[in-house]
């Protein structure tokens, strides 16, 4: 009986683990309209799929692994609910691909007469190794790199909806190794190549750019490839700055900025001056290197200059090249009473006393460790507040008071006795 119960428990545990981690993928996917509908782990080989109305292969869940298609005349779809963490390899011809879910690795197309409808991201290389491959980009997509070594391969970026812009972003290079290929967009849409668009061979003149295509740089072994009227060669800025805001608060100045993209960005420098000319660095913030996503940054100048001062943001590349952005002026009055005061510092017997002189009980007090971990939070009443500190092994904490909008009005280091 004990052995039976042990087996049952083991099976239940295995079932729970499979549900949590996902099951093992079938090594071979075949037959009529095969589908992956549950998350799984492992590599999948697709062969001997049914014909006619039964030739649909659907990936409708996350596959942690690689997929290889070795069958022709197949409709292969990764739905918006599906994804592939590794590579997807297409080894046969006459395949219709619909990619709505992300591919973490490469998409290698090693045969001809392939139609690809792309509206998701490909983390690695989109490799068109053969001819007669038509790529229709119908939604915003980001691709690591594009390589096309065959001919009669066309990229068309157009979702068919006038007035709705879609963008194909290539984070690195586009390499063209043969002729009679093209990249085209509608009048509303755009292709942005953050790296170099390159053409090798003698057939570069037969490559067509149509629409809105831009690249950071261009190189070609023949013809007028780089001077095509529809190709804009514009060295990419190290960063595309969306905002740079200076906010004077009660005890410090908060500096916020955001970027739409970053290219080889090593770090930012916050500079400050009493006049608009003689700036000195006050802080260095690590950059993201390369990014095509919106990123936000914050820095607090806890020792601001009284009166009017000036701030400037500077960016530095990995090669040491720097760029300075617009200057912001701000007025700070360090004598403003925040309305809150820590009565005893150092504190006594683990009790923090904070006095609220405002007729407002909507403010909150937050205790942080010196490494930025939130330890405790509670509301402040009018008048004197005796707050027991429950943290252990903390000799020094940061006490913050925030208003109902979440803005800091007090930021003070307190020694705990």
DRENDO-1510 file (C-alpha; in Angstrom, 1 decimal, always signed):
<recs>
REC; n; res; u; v; w
REC; 1; UNK; +0.0; +0.0; +0.0 .
REC; 2; UNK; +2.8; +2.4; +0.9 .
REC; 3; UNK; +4.5; +1.7; -2.5 .
REC; 4; UNK; +1.2; +2.5; -4.3 .
REC; 5; UNK; +0.7; +5.7; -2.4 .
REC; 6; UNK; +4.4; +6.7; -3.1 .
REC; 7; UNK; +3.8; +6.1; -6.8 .
REC; 8; UNK; +0.6; +8.2; -6.8 .
REC; 9; UNK; +2.4; +11.0; -4.9 .
REC; 10; UNK; +5.3; +10.9; -7.3 .
REC; 11; UNK; +3.0; +11.1; -10.3 .
REC; 12; UNK; +1.1; +14.1; -8.8 .
REC; 13; UNK; +4.4; +15.8; -8.1 .
REC; 14; UNK; +5.5; +15.2; -11.7 .
REC; 15; UNK; +2.2; +16.5; -13.0 .
REC; 16; UNK; +2.6; +19.7; -10.9 .
REC; 17; UNK; +6.1; +20.2; -12.1 .
REC; 18; UNK; +5.1; +19.8; -15.8 .
REC; 19; UNK; +2.3; +22.3; -15.3 .
REC; 20; UNK; +4.7; +24.8; -13.8 .
REC; 21; UNK; +7.6; +24.4; -16.1 .
REC; 22; UNK; +5.8; +23.2; -19.3 .
REC; 23; UNK; +5.9; +19.8; -20.9 .
REC; 24; UNK; +8.5; +18.4; -23.2 .
REC; 25; UNK; +7.9; +19.3; -26.9 .
REC; 26; UNK; +7.4; +16.4; -29.4 .
REC; 27; UNK; +10.6; +15.8; -31.2 .
REC; 28; UNK; +8.6; +15.3; -34.4 .
REC; 29; UNK; +5.5; +17.1; -35.5 .
REC; 30; UNK; +3.5; +15.5; -38.4 .
REC; 31; UNK; +0.1; +14.5; -39.6 .
REC; 32; UNK; -3.0; +16.6; -40.4 .
REC; 33; UNK; -2.9; +20.2; -39.1 .
REC; 34; UNK; -0.5; +19.6; -36.1 .
REC; 35; UNK; -0.6; +22.2; -33.4 .
REC; 36; UNK; +1.4; +23.1; -30.3 .
REC; 37; UNK; -1.2; +24.5; -27.9 .
REC; 38; UNK; +0.7; +24.2; -24.5 .
REC; 39; UNK; +4.1; +25.6; -23.5 .
REC; 40; UNK; +6.8; +23.1; -24.0 .
REC; 41; UNK; +10.6; +22.7; -24.0 .
REC; 42; UNK; +12.7; +21.0; -26.6 .
REC; 43; UNK; +13.5; +21.0; -30.3 .
REC; 44; UNK; +10.8; +20.2; -32.9 .
REC; 45; UNK; +11.3; +18.7; -36.4 .
REC; 46; UNK; +8.2; +19.1; -38.7 .
REC; 47; UNK; +7.8; +16.5; -41.4 .
REC; 48; UNK; +5.1; +14.7; -43.4 .
REC; 49; UNK; +2.3; +17.2; -42.8 .
REC; 50; UNK; -1.0; +16.5; -44.5 .
REC; 51; UNK; -1.9; +17.9; -47.9 .
REC; 52; UNK; -4.5; +20.4; -49.0 .
REC; 53; UNK; -6.8; +21.6; -46.2 .
REC; 54; UNK; -4.7; +19.6; -43.7 .
REC; 55; UNK; -1.4; +21.3; -44.2 .
REC; 56; UNK; -1.6; +23.9; -41.4 .
REC; 57; UNK; +1.1; +23.9; -38.7 .
REC; 58; UNK; +0.3; +26.1; -35.8 .
REC; 59; UNK; +2.5; +27.2; -32.9 .
REC; 60; UNK; +0.0; +28.7; -30.4 .
REC; 61; UNK; +2.1; +28.5; -27.2 .
REC; 62; UNK; +5.7; +29.2; -26.0 .
REC; 63; UNK; +8.3; +26.8; -27.4 .
REC; 64; UNK; +11.6; +26.9; -25.5 .
REC; 65; UNK; +13.8; +25.5; -28.2 .
REC; 66; UNK; +14.3; +25.4; -32.0 .
REC; 67; UNK; +11.9; +24.5; -34.8 .
REC; 68; UNK; +13.0; +23.0; -38.2 .
REC; 69; UNK; +10.5; +22.6; -41.1 .
REC; 70; UNK; +11.4; +19.9; -43.6 .
REC; 71; UNK; +8.3; +19.7; -45.6 .
REC; 72; UNK; +6.9; +21.6; -48.6 .
REC; 73; UNK; +3.6; +23.2; -49.4 .
REC; 74; UNK; +2.9; +23.9; -45.8 .
REC; 75; UNK; +1.2; +26.8; -44.0 .
REC; 76; UNK; +3.2; +27.5; -40.9 .
REC; 77; UNK; +1.9; +30.0; -38.3 .
REC; 78; UNK; +3.3; +31.3; -35.0 .
REC; 79; UNK; +0.3; +33.0; -33.5 .
REC; 80; UNK; +0.4; +36.1; -31.2 .
REC; 81; UNK; +0.0; +33.6; -28.3 .
REC; 82; UNK; +3.0; +31.6; -29.5 .
REC; 83; UNK; +6.7; +32.2; -29.5 .
REC; 84; UNK; +10.0; +30.3; -30.2 .
REC; 85; UNK; +13.0; +31.1; -28.0 .
REC; 86; UNK; +15.6; +29.7; -30.4 .
REC; 87; UNK; +15.9; +29.4; -34.2 .
REC; 88; UNK; +13.3; +28.7; -36.8 .
REC; 89; UNK; +14.7; +27.0; -39.9 .
REC; 90; UNK; +12.7; +26.5; -43.2 .
REC; 91; UNK; +14.4; +23.9; -45.4 .
REC; 92; UNK; +11.8; +23.2; -48.0 .
REC; 93; UNK; +9.9; +25.3; -50.7 .
REC; 94; UNK; +6.4; +26.6; -51.3 .
REC; 95; UNK; +5.8; +27.5; -47.6 .
REC; 96; UNK; +3.5; +30.2; -46.4 .
REC; 97; UNK; +4.8; +31.7; -43.1 .
REC; 98; UNK; +2.8; +33.9; -40.7 .
REC; 99; UNK; +4.9; +35.2; -37.8 .
REC; 100; UNK; +2.7; +37.0; -35.2 .
REC; 101; UNK; +4.7; +35.7; -32.2 .
REC; 102; UNK; +8.3; +36.5; -31.4 .
REC; 103; UNK; +11.3; +34.5; -32.4 .
REC; 104; UNK; +14.2; +34.8; -30.1 .
REC; 105; UNK; +16.9; +33.5; -32.4 .
REC; 106; UNK; +17.3; +33.4; -36.2 .
REC; 107; UNK; +14.7; +32.8; -39.0 .
REC; 108; UNK; +16.7; +30.9; -41.7 .
REC; 109; UNK; +14.9; +30.5; -45.0 .
REC; 110; UNK; +16.9; +28.0; -47.0 .
REC; 111; UNK; +14.6; +27.4; -50.0 .
REC; 112; UNK; +12.6; +29.3; -52.6 .
REC; 113; UNK; +9.0; +30.3; -53.2 .
REC; 114; UNK; +8.4; +31.4; -49.6 .
REC; 115; UNK; +5.8; +33.9; -48.5 .
REC; 116; UNK; +6.4; +35.5; -45.1 .
REC; 117; UNK; +3.8; +37.7; -43.3 .
REC; 118; UNK; +5.7; +39.3; -40.4 .
REC; 119; UNK; +4.2; +41.3; -37.5 .
REC; 120; UNK; +6.5; +40.3; -34.6 .
REC; 121; UNK; +10.1; +40.5; -33.6 .
REC; 122; UNK; +13.1; +38.4; -34.6 .
REC; 123; UNK; +15.9; +38.7; -32.1 .
REC; 124; UNK; +18.6; +37.3; -34.4 .
REC; 125; UNK; +19.1; +37.2; -38.2 .
REC; 126; UNK; +16.4; +37.1; -40.8 .
REC; 127; UNK; +18.4; +35.1; -43.5 .
REC; 128; UNK; +16.9; +34.8; -47.0 .
REC; 129; UNK; +19.3; +32.3; -48.4 .
REC; 130; UNK; +17.4; +31.5; -51.6 .
REC; 131; UNK; +15.4; +33.3; -54.3 .
REC; 132; UNK; +11.7; +34.2; -54.7 .
REC; 133; UNK; +11.1; +35.0; -51.0 .
REC; 134; UNK; +8.4; +37.7; -50.5 .
REC; 135; UNK; +8.3; +39.3; -47.1 .
REC; 136; UNK; +5.2; +41.4; -46.2 .
REC; 137; UNK; +5.7; +43.3; -42.9 .
REC; 138; UNK; +2.1; +44.0; -41.7 .
REC; 139; UNK; +2.8; +45.2; -38.1 .
REC; 140; UNK; +5.5; +46.9; -36.1 .
REC; 141; UNK; +8.5; +44.6; -36.1 .
REC; 142; UNK; +12.1; +44.6; -34.9 .
REC; 143; UNK; +14.7; +42.4; -36.5 .
REC; 144; UNK; +18.4; +41.9; -35.4 .
REC; 145; UNK; +19.9; +41.8; -38.9 .
REC; 146; UNK; +18.8; +40.9; -42.4 .
REC; 147; UNK; +20.9; +38.9; -44.9 .
REC; 148; UNK; +19.7; +38.1; -48.5 .
REC; 149; UNK; +22.0; +36.1; -50.7 .
REC; 150; UNK; +19.4; +35.1; -53.4 .
REC; 151; UNK; +17.6; +37.2; -56.0 .
REC; 152; UNK; +14.0; +38.3; -56.5 .
REC; 153; UNK; +13.5; +38.7; -52.8 .
REC; 154; UNK; +11.2; +41.6; -51.8 .
REC; 155; UNK; +10.5; +43.3; -48.5 .
REC; 156; UNK; +7.2; +45.2; -48.5 .
REC; 157; UNK; +6.2; +47.2; -45.4 .
REC; 158; UNK; +2.5; +48.0; -45.6 .
REC; 159; UNK; -0.3; +47.0; -43.3 .
REC; 160; UNK; -2.9; +48.1; -45.9 .
REC; 161; UNK; -4.5; +50.6; -43.5 .
REC; 162; UNK; -3.9; +54.2; -44.8 .
REC; 163; UNK; -3.0; +56.6; -42.0 .
REC; 164; UNK; -1.8; +54.0; -39.6 .
REC; 165; UNK; +2.0; +53.9; -39.6 .
REC; 166; UNK; +4.1; +50.8; -39.1 .
REC; 167; UNK; +7.8; +50.6; -38.7 .
REC; 168; UNK; +10.3; +47.8; -39.5 .
REC; 169; UNK; +13.4; +48.4; -37.3 .
REC; 170; UNK; +16.7; +46.6; -38.1 .
REC; 171; UNK; +18.9; +46.9; -35.1 .
REC; 172; UNK; +22.1; +46.1; -37.0 .
REC; 173; UNK; +23.0; +45.6; -40.7 .
REC; 174; UNK; +21.2; +44.7; -43.9 .
REC; 175; UNK; +23.4; +42.7; -46.2 .
REC; 176; UNK; +22.5; +42.2; -49.8 .
REC; 177; UNK; +24.6; +39.8; -51.8 .
REC; 178; UNK; +22.8; +39.6; -55.1 .
REC; 179; UNK; +20.6; +41.5; -57.5 .
REC; 180; UNK; +16.9; +42.0; -58.3 .
REC; 181; UNK; +15.9; +42.5; -54.7 .
REC; 182; UNK; +14.0; +45.4; -53.1 .
REC; 183; UNK; +12.8; +47.1; -49.9 .
REC; 184; UNK; +9.6; +49.0; -50.3 .
REC; 185; UNK; +7.2; +50.9; -48.0 .
REC; 186; UNK; +3.9; +52.6; -48.4 .
REC; 187; UNK; +3.7; +56.4; -48.1 .
REC; 188; UNK; +2.7; +56.0; -44.4 .
REC; 189; UNK; +5.2; +53.4; -43.3 .
REC; 190; UNK; +9.0; +53.3; -42.7 .
REC; 191; UNK; +12.1; +51.1; -42.5 .
REC; 192; UNK; +14.8; +52.2; -40.1 .
REC; 193; UNK; +18.2; +50.5; -40.3 .
REC; 194; UNK; +20.3; +51.4; -37.2 .
REC; 195; UNK; +23.4; +49.8; -38.8 .
REC; 196; UNK; +24.8; +49.7; -42.3 .
REC; 197; UNK; +23.0; +48.7; -45.5 .
REC; 198; UNK; +25.6; +46.8; -47.6 .
REC; 199; UNK; +25.6; +45.5; -51.2 .
REC; 200; UNK; +28.3; +43.1; -52.5 .
REC; 201; UNK; +28.8; +42.0; -56.1 .
REC; 202; UNK; +28.2; +43.6; -59.5 .
REC; 203; UNK; +24.4; +43.7; -59.4 .
REC; 204; UNK; +23.9; +46.5; -56.8 .
REC; 205; UNK; +22.3; +48.8; -59.4 .
REC; 206; UNK; +19.4; +46.3; -59.7 .
REC; 207; UNK; +18.4; +46.7; -56.0 .
REC; 208; UNK; +15.4; +48.9; -55.6 .
REC; 209; UNK; +14.5; +51.2; -52.6 .
REC; 210; UNK; +10.9; +52.5; -52.7 .
REC; 211; UNK; +9.4; +54.6; -50.1 .
REC; 212; UNK; +10.7; +55.7; -46.7 .
REC; 213; UNK; +14.0; +53.9; -45.9 .
REC; 214; UNK; +16.8; +55.2; -43.7 .
REC; 215; UNK; +20.1; +53.8; -42.6 .
REC; 216; UNK; +23.0; +55.0; -40.4 .
REC; 217; UNK; +25.5; +54.2; -43.2 .
REC; 218; UNK; +25.8; +52.6; -46.6 .
REC; 219; UNK; +28.4; +50.7; -48.6 .
REC; 220; UNK; +28.3; +49.1; -52.0 .
REC; 221; UNK; +30.8; +47.4; -54.4 .
REC; 222; UNK; +29.1; +48.6; -57.5 .
REC; 223; UNK; +26.6; +51.1; -59.0 .
REC; 224; UNK; +24.7; +53.9; -57.4 .
REC; 225; UNK; +23.2; +51.8; -54.6 .
REC; 226; UNK; +24.0; +54.3; -51.8 .
REC; 227; UNK; +22.6; +57.3; -53.7 .
REC; 228; UNK; +19.2; +55.9; -54.4 .
REC; 229; UNK; +16.6; +58.7; -54.1 .
REC; 230; UNK; +14.5; +56.7; -51.6 .
REC; 231; UNK; +17.4; +55.8; -49.3 .
REC; 232; UNK; +18.3; +58.3; -46.6 .
REC; 233; UNK; +21.7; +57.8; -45.2 .
REC; 234; UNK; +21.8; +59.6; -41.9 .
REC; 235; UNK; +24.4; +58.6; -39.3 .
REC; 236; UNK; +22.4; +57.6; -36.2 .
REC; 237; UNK; +22.6; +59.8; -33.2 .
REC; 238; UNK; +24.0; +58.0; -30.2 .
REC; 239; UNK; +20.7; +58.6; -28.4 .
REC; 240; UNK; +17.3; +60.0; -29.4 .
REC; 241; UNK; +16.3; +62.1; -26.4 .
REC; 242; UNK; +12.6; +62.3; -25.8 .
REC; 243; UNK; +12.6; +64.6; -22.7 .
REC; 244; UNK; +14.9; +66.3; -20.1 .
REC; 245; UNK; +13.1; +67.8; -17.2 .
REC; 246; UNK; +14.3; +69.6; -14.0 .
REC; 247; UNK; +11.8; +69.6; -11.1 .
REC; 248; UNK; +12.6; +71.7; -7.9 .
REC; 249; UNK; +11.1; +70.0; -4.9 .
REC; 250; UNK; +11.4; +71.0; -1.2 .
REC; 251; UNK; +14.8; +69.7; -0.3 .
REC; 252; UNK; +16.4; +68.7; -3.6 .
REC; 253; UNK; +16.0; +68.9; -7.4 .
REC; 254; UNK; +14.7; +65.9; -9.3 .
REC; 255; UNK; +16.2; +65.4; -12.8 .
REC; 256; UNK; +14.3; +63.1; -15.2 .
REC; 257; UNK; +15.0; +62.2; -18.8 .
REC; 258; UNK; +14.0; +59.5; -21.3 .
REC; 259; UNK; +15.3; +58.1; -24.6 .
REC; 260; UNK; +13.6; +56.6; -27.6 .
REC; 261; UNK; +16.7; +54.7; -28.7 .
REC; 262; UNK; +20.4; +54.4; -27.7 .
REC; 263; UNK; +23.3; +53.4; -29.9 .
REC; 264; UNK; +26.7; +52.5; -28.3 .
REC; 265; UNK; +25.8; +54.7; -25.3 .
REC; 266; UNK; +28.2; +54.2; -22.4 .
REC; 267; UNK; +27.0; +56.7; -19.9 .
REC; 268; UNK; +25.2; +60.0; -19.1 .
REC; 269; UNK; +26.7; +62.9; -17.2 .
REC; 270; UNK; +24.6; +65.4; -15.3 .
REC; 271; UNK; +26.3; +68.8; -15.4 .
REC; 272; UNK; +25.5; +71.9; -13.3 .
REC; 273; UNK; +26.4; +75.6; -13.3 .
REC; 274; UNK; +25.6; +78.9; -11.7 .
REC; 275; UNK; +25.6; +80.4; -15.2 .
REC; 276; UNK; +24.8; +79.0; -18.7 .
REC; 277; UNK; +28.5; +78.6; -19.6 .
REC; 278; UNK; +30.8; +77.0; -16.9 .
REC; 279; UNK; +29.4; +73.6; -16.2 .
REC; 280; UNK; +30.8; +71.0; -13.8 .
REC; 281; UNK; +29.8; +67.3; -13.6 .
REC; 282; UNK; +27.9; +66.2; -10.5 .
REC; 283; UNK; +26.8; +62.7; -11.4 .
REC; 284; UNK; +27.4; +59.8; -13.9 .
REC; 285; UNK; +24.5; +57.4; -14.8 .
REC; 286; UNK; +25.2; +54.2; -16.7 .
REC; 287; UNK; +23.7; +54.1; -20.3 .
REC; 288; UNK; +21.9; +51.1; -21.9 .
REC; 289; UNK; +24.5; +50.5; -24.7 .
REC; 290; UNK; +22.1; +49.7; -27.5 .
REC; 291; UNK; +18.3; +49.9; -27.2 .
REC; 292; UNK; +15.3; +50.6; -29.4 .
REC; 293; UNK; +12.9; +50.9; -26.5 .
REC; 294; UNK; +11.8; +53.9; -24.5 .
REC; 295; UNK; +14.0; +54.1; -21.3 .
REC; 296; UNK; +13.5; +56.5; -18.4 .
REC; 297; UNK; +16.2; +57.8; -16.0 .
REC; 298; UNK; +16.1; +59.8; -12.7 .
REC; 299; UNK; +18.7; +61.5; -10.6 .
REC; 300; UNK; +18.2; +63.6; -7.4 .
REC; 301; UNK; +20.5; +66.5; -6.7 .
REC; 302; UNK; +20.4; +66.5; -2.9 .
REC; 303; UNK; +22.8; +69.5; -2.6 .
REC; 304; UNK; +21.3; +72.0; -5.2 .
REC; 305; UNK; +22.5; +75.5; -5.5 .
REC; 306; UNK; +20.3; +78.2; -4.0 .
REC; 307; UNK; +18.7; +80.7; -6.5 .
REC; 308; UNK; +18.9; +80.2; -10.2 .
REC; 309; UNK; +21.1; +77.4; -11.5 .
REC; 310; UNK; +21.5; +75.6; -14.8 .
REC; 311; UNK; +21.6; +71.9; -15.7 .
REC; 312; UNK; +22.9; +70.1; -18.8 .
REC; 313; UNK; +22.8; +66.4; -19.9 .
REC; 314; UNK; +25.8; +65.0; -21.6 .
REC; 315; UNK; +26.1; +61.6; -23.3 .
REC; 316; UNK; +29.3; +59.6; -23.9 .
REC; 317; UNK; +29.8; +56.8; -26.4 .
REC; 318; UNK; +32.0; +53.7; -25.8 .
REC; 319; UNK; +34.7; +55.3; -28.0 .
REC; 320; UNK; +34.7; +58.5; -25.9 .
REC; 321; UNK; +32.7; +60.7; -28.2 .
REC; 322; UNK; +30.4; +63.0; -26.3 .
REC; 323; UNK; +27.3; +65.0; -27.1 .
REC; 324; UNK; +25.8; +67.8; -24.9 .
REC; 325; UNK; +22.0; +68.5; -25.0 .
REC; 326; UNK; +20.0; +71.6; -24.3 .
REC; 327; UNK; +20.4; +73.6; -21.1 .
REC; 328; UNK; +17.6; +73.8; -18.4 .
REC; 329; UNK; +17.3; +76.6; -15.9 .
REC; 330; UNK; +15.7; +76.2; -12.5 .
REC; 331; UNK; +15.2; +78.3; -9.4 .
REC; 332; UNK; +15.6; +76.7; -6.0 .
REC; 333; UNK; +14.8; +78.2; -2.6 .
REC; 334; UNK; +16.4; +76.0; +0.0 .
REC; 335; UNK; +14.7; +77.8; +2.9 .
REC; 336; UNK; +11.2; +76.5; +2.2 .
REC; 337; UNK; +9.7; +74.7; +5.1 .
REC; 338; UNK; +8.7; +71.3; +3.9 .
REC; 339; UNK; +6.2; +71.0; +6.8 .
REC; 340; UNK; +7.8; +67.9; +8.1 .
REC; 341; UNK; +10.7; +67.4; +10.5 .
REC; 342; UNK; +12.5; +64.5; +12.1 .
REC; 343; UNK; +12.6; +65.4; +15.8 .
REC; 344; UNK; +15.3; +63.1; +16.9 .
REC; 345; UNK; +18.3; +62.1; +14.9 .
REC; 346; UNK; +19.8; +59.7; +16.0 .
REC; 347; UNK; +16.6; +58.1; +17.0 .
REC; 348; UNK; +16.0; +56.5; +20.4 .
REC; 349; UNK; +14.9; +52.9; +21.2 .
REC; 350; UNK; +13.9; +52.2; +17.6 .
REC; 351; UNK; +11.3; +55.0; +17.6 .
REC; 352; UNK; +11.3; +57.7; +14.9 .
REC; 353; UNK; +9.5; +60.9; +15.7 .
REC; 354; UNK; +8.3; +63.0; +12.7 .
REC; 355; UNK; +6.3; +66.2; +13.1 .
REC; 356; UNK; +3.7; +67.1; +10.5 .
REC; 357; UNK; +2.9; +70.9; +10.7 .
REC; 358; UNK; +0.6; +70.8; +7.8 .
REC; 359; UNK; -3.2; +70.5; +8.1 .
REC; 360; UNK; -3.1; +67.4; +5.9 .
REC; 361; UNK; -3.0; +63.7; +6.8 .
REC; 362; UNK; -2.6; +62.4; +3.3 .
REC; 363; UNK; +1.2; +62.3; +3.4 .
REC; 364; UNK; +3.2; +59.0; +3.7 .
REC; 365; UNK; +6.4; +58.1; +5.4 .
REC; 366; UNK; +8.7; +55.5; +3.8 .
REC; 367; UNK; +11.8; +53.9; +5.4 .
REC; 368; UNK; +14.5; +52.7; +3.0 .
REC; 369; UNK; +17.8; +50.9; +3.5 .
REC; 370; UNK; +20.9; +52.6; +2.2 .
REC; 371; UNK; +20.8; +50.2; -0.8 .
REC; 372; UNK; +17.3; +51.4; -1.8 .
REC; 373; UNK; +15.1; +48.5; -0.4 .
REC; 374; UNK; +11.8; +49.7; +1.0 .
REC; 375; UNK; +11.6; +48.5; +4.7 .
REC; 376; UNK; +8.4; +50.1; +6.0 .
REC; 377; UNK; +5.6; +52.5; +5.0 .
REC; 378; UNK; +2.8; +54.2; +6.8 .
REC; 379; UNK; +0.5; +57.3; +6.8 .
REC; 380; UNK; +1.4; +60.4; +8.8 .
REC; 381; UNK; -1.2; +62.1; +11.0 .
REC; 382; UNK; -1.2; +65.8; +11.8 .
REC; 383; UNK; +1.2; +66.8; +14.6 .
REC; 384; UNK; +3.7; +64.4; +16.2 .
REC; 385; UNK; +4.0; +60.9; +14.8 .
REC; 386; UNK; +5.8; +58.2; +16.8 .
REC; 387; UNK; +6.8; +55.5; +14.4 .
REC; 388; UNK; +8.3; +52.3; +15.6 .
REC; 389; UNK; +10.9; +51.0; +13.3 .
REC; 390; UNK; +10.5; +47.2; +12.8 .
REC; 391; UNK; +13.7; +46.7; +10.7 .
REC; 392; UNK; +16.6; +44.6; +12.1 .
REC; 393; UNK; +20.3; +45.1; +11.6 .
REC; 394; UNK; +19.8; +48.6; +10.2 .
REC; 395; UNK; +22.0; +51.2; +11.8 .
REC; 396; UNK; +21.3; +53.9; +9.1 .
REC; 397; UNK; +18.1; +54.3; +7.1 .
REC; 398; UNK; +16.7; +56.9; +4.6 .
REC; 399; UNK; +13.4; +58.5; +5.7 .
REC; 400; UNK; +11.3; +59.9; +2.9 .
REC; 401; UNK; +8.0; +61.8; +3.1 .
REC; 402; UNK; +5.9; +61.8; +0.0 .
REC; 403; UNK; +2.8; +63.9; -0.9 .
REC; 404; UNK; -0.4; +62.5; -2.2 .
REC; 405; UNK; +1.0; +62.7; -5.8 .
REC; 406; UNK; +4.0; +60.5; -4.8 .
REC; 407; UNK; +6.5; +63.4; -4.9 .
REC; 408; UNK; +9.2; +63.5; -2.2 .
REC; 409; UNK; +9.1; +66.5; +0.1 .
REC; 410; UNK; +11.6; +65.2; +2.7 .
REC; 411; UNK; +14.6; +62.9; +2.2 .
REC; 412; UNK; +16.8; +62.5; +5.3 .
REC; 413; UNK; +19.3; +59.9; +6.6 .
REC; 414; UNK; +18.5; +58.8; +10.1 .
REC; 415; UNK; +20.8; +56.9; +12.5 .
REC; 416; UNK; +19.0; +54.1; +14.4 .
REC; 417; UNK; +19.8; +53.5; +18.0 .
</recs>
